[in-house]
Structure formats: structure tokens, C-alpha cells
Amino acid sequence: MSKITIDLSGPDGNAFYLLGKVRQFGQQLEFSKEKQSEISKEMKSGDYDNLLSVFEKHFGEYVKLQR
């Protein structure tokens, strides 16, 4: 299975877009709503670099963030 690429230099690099992907990917991976909420909260707990780091921690196996 190839990874999905998200180009961070375009509109898909927007923090709100990435937070929305937590819900979409979380549902596809059958994460509980609680786990999805915890991931979103952790992503919002710092700056943009933190948001990317947390996203990669949880979805990096499936998604490549292109900088």
C-alpha cells in the first residue's frame, strides 16, 4: 500500500485541514472517537511543528507530509 502524500506548501498544509484528516483517517483506521479527540487535542497543544509531529506519530505509517 502506498502512502498518501499531503503537500504542506499548499492549502492542504493548513492546520484545520490536518485536524479534519484526524477524523477521516481515524474513522478509516477504526480509532474510537475518544482516541481521535485525544490526537486532535495533542495536536493543538503546541505550535505548528508540534501539530505536524503529532500527526506523523499517529498517521505517518499511512501518510507522507511533503514539506
Rosetta silent file (secondary structure, phi, psi, omega in degrees, C-alpha in Angstrom):
SEQUENCE: MSKITIDLSGPDGNAFYLLGKVRQFGQQLEFSKEKQSEISKEMKSGDYDNLLSVFEKHFGEYVKLQR
SCORE:     score description
SCORE:     0.000 S_00000001
   1 L     0.000  127.614  179.482    0.000    0.000    0.000 S_00000001
   2 L   -85.008  151.839 -179.540    1.437    3.352   -0.988 S_00000001
   3 L   -75.934  148.365  171.103    1.330    6.310    1.354 S_00000001
   4 E   -79.270  135.947  178.368   -0.973    9.252    0.775 S_00000001
   5 E  -104.257  130.863  174.529    1.044   12.448    0.247 S_00000001
   6 E  -114.961  118.608 -179.947   -0.102   15.746    1.742 S_00000001
   7 E   -82.485  108.961 -177.035    1.672   18.804    0.318 S_00000001
   8 L   -73.059  -14.247 -178.931    2.184   21.152    3.254 S_00000001
   9 L   -82.458  -11.236  178.948    3.119   24.094    0.999 S_00000001
  10 L  -106.068 -164.273 -178.064   -0.412   24.273   -0.411 S_00000001
  11 H   -63.092  -22.676  178.837   -3.886   24.564    1.112 S_00000001
  12 H   -73.925   -9.644  177.329   -3.623   21.012    2.458 S_00000001
  13 H   -85.386   -1.396  179.120   -0.888   22.203    4.815 S_00000001
  14 L   -65.023  136.912 -178.460   -3.439   24.256    6.724 S_00000001
  15 H   -57.533  -38.687 -179.072   -3.727   23.204   10.393 S_00000001
  16 H   -67.020  -36.444  176.811   -7.525   22.970   10.128 S_00000001
  17 H   -62.203  -46.799 -178.676   -7.241   20.654    7.117 S_00000001
  18 H   -65.457  -37.849  176.580   -4.872   18.354    9.021 S_00000001
  19 H   -64.820  -35.134  176.003   -7.131   18.352   12.070 S_00000001
  20 H   -66.828  -33.321  178.525  -10.000   17.337    9.794 S_00000001
  21 H   -67.544  -26.344  176.795   -7.906   14.473    8.462 S_00000001
  22 H   -57.710  -45.536 -179.728   -7.609   13.123   12.019 S_00000001
  23 H   -65.459  -47.308 -178.108  -11.335   12.394   11.952 S_00000001
  24 H   -62.781  -53.102 -178.666  -11.283   10.949    8.424 S_00000001
  25 H   -67.692  -37.286  178.101   -8.220    8.756    8.910 S_00000001
  26 H   -59.503  -41.925  177.619   -9.264    7.879   12.463 S_00000001
  27 H   -65.722  -43.307 -179.767  -12.582    6.538   11.199 S_00000001
  28 H   -63.349  -34.122 -179.648  -10.875    4.583    8.423 S_00000001
  29 L   -91.059    4.507  177.980   -8.451    3.077   10.947 S_00000001
  30 L    60.889   37.709  171.485  -11.323    2.402   13.357 S_00000001
  31 L   -74.734  144.591  175.727   -9.961    4.651   16.103 S_00000001
  32 L   -66.419  158.993  176.768  -12.528    5.406   18.791 S_00000001
  33 H   -60.982  -33.811  177.804  -13.967    8.928   18.866 S_00000001
  34 H   -63.418  -44.998  179.382  -12.152    9.363   22.176 S_00000001
  35 H   -64.644  -41.288  177.740   -8.793    8.487   20.609 S_00000001
  36 H   -60.098  -42.497  179.643   -9.480   10.838   17.685 S_00000001
  37 H   -64.728  -40.714  178.780  -10.296   13.598   20.165 S_00000001
  38 H   -63.890  -40.537  178.795   -7.114   12.914   22.160 S_00000001
  39 H   -63.929  -46.458  179.220   -4.999   13.113   18.991 S_00000001
  40 H   -60.148  -43.738 -179.929   -6.626   16.416   17.988 S_00000001
  41 H   -62.522  -42.465  178.971   -6.125   17.826   21.481 S_00000001
  42 H   -65.055  -38.734  178.495   -2.460   16.789   21.467 S_00000001
  43 H   -63.077  -36.067 -177.283   -2.011   18.360   18.018 S_00000001
  44 L   -84.453   -2.233 -174.231   -3.469   21.655   19.276 S_00000001
  45 L   -80.930   -0.047 -178.977   -1.333   21.670   22.440 S_00000001
  46 L  -150.105 -154.960 -178.770    1.619   23.386   20.787 S_00000001
  47 L   -84.978 -173.766 -176.884    2.805   25.179   17.689 S_00000001
  48 H   -61.409  -38.672  178.676    2.540   24.112   14.037 S_00000001
  49 H   -63.218  -38.268  175.779    5.651   21.921   14.288 S_00000001
  50 H   -62.879  -44.454  179.594    4.060   20.101   17.225 S_00000001
  51 H   -55.864  -46.444  179.779    0.877   19.635   15.187 S_00000001
  52 H   -65.673  -42.033 -179.490    2.887   18.020   12.373 S_00000001
  53 H   -61.412  -45.328  179.894    4.899   15.878   14.755 S_00000001
  54 H   -66.523  -41.791  178.162    1.804   14.508   16.485 S_00000001
  55 H   -59.021  -46.941 -179.940    0.086   13.901   13.132 S_00000001
  56 H   -64.293  -36.377  179.399    3.130   11.972   11.876 S_00000001
  57 H   -59.623  -41.137 -175.020    3.316    9.983   15.114 S_00000001
  58 H   -91.823  -28.783 -174.006   -0.207    8.680   14.647 S_00000001
  59 H  -124.684    3.228 -176.866   -0.568    8.569   10.852 S_00000001
  60 L   -60.035  -22.828  177.737    2.996    8.534    9.482 S_00000001
  61 L   -68.905  -24.163 -173.691    2.686    4.883    8.550 S_00000001
  62 L  -114.739  -21.279 -172.645   -0.061    5.838    6.068 S_00000001
  63 E  -129.505  135.132  174.368    0.588    9.480    5.197 S_00000001
  64 E  -106.271  123.991  176.194    3.682   11.314    3.960 S_00000001
  65 E   -91.238  113.258 -178.574    3.836   15.008    4.791 S_00000001
  66 E   -91.629  120.279 -178.710    5.701   16.736    1.948 S_00000001
  67 L   -98.353    0.000    0.000    7.442   19.901    3.075 S_00000001
